[in-house]
Amino acid sequence: MKYKLTNNTKEVNGITFYQIQALKDFGNVKKGDLGGWIQYEKNLSQEDTCWVYDDAKVYDDAKVYGNAWVSGIARVYGDARVYNNAEVSDNAEVSDNAEVSDNARVSDNAEVSDNARVSGRAWVSAIAKVYGDARVYGDAWVSGNAWISGDAWAKTPLHIHGPKHNLTNSKHGHVTIGCRTETIDWWLSEEAEKFAKENQYSYGDIQEYKEYILLIKKVGF
């Protein structure tokens, strides 16, 4: 065993959390170090170098394993999985059946939920949300207040940044930006440029949208 549940407890929303303490050196953790908070021993593997730091919490049936870590005041719960070399930090949330794996990062106030998957070297940050059956992987970045939802995919080398770049149902040929949903071809048309100007999107914004949609079109989503 690499850690134990201490007698230090706290109750939050009816859940009793136990602070963990390292029983040996591993990774950058030293024997005797106090870690974050878990509800059950099953929430954090006794193998490898995974760890929960600071005031982070892992609970319900969620699991952290491999060399993953959770820090800050992040929360991992539901049936969520964080594993391999993944990191969840700051005030981020990973919940439901979501998975964060490989070298992926979820930070700031970002949320990953439902059946969403974040993997590879992908990064989800700021107040971005990834949910539904969405996938973010490769070297993709999702930040600002962007949303990736439905069954949409964001794939390397896609960099999506707010304000409010929302992608939904891309596999069905439609993209939502802001509150408007249109076909990919429409977003590449002159009418889309007119719409962007009328809604005070900058030229840089609409060009970024177009590059984004062209990439989706190119990879065949």
Secondary structure, 3 states (H helix, E strand, C coil): CCEEEEEEEEEECCEEEEEEEECCCECCECCCCEEEEECCHHHECCCCCCEECCCCEECCCCEECCCCEECCCCEECCCCEECCCCEECCCCEECCCCEECCCCEECCCCEECCCCEECCCCEECCCCEECCCCEECCCCEECCCCEEECCCEECCCCEECCCCCEEECHHHCEEEECCEEEEHHHHCCHHHHHHHHHCCCCHHHHHHHHHHHHHHHHHCC
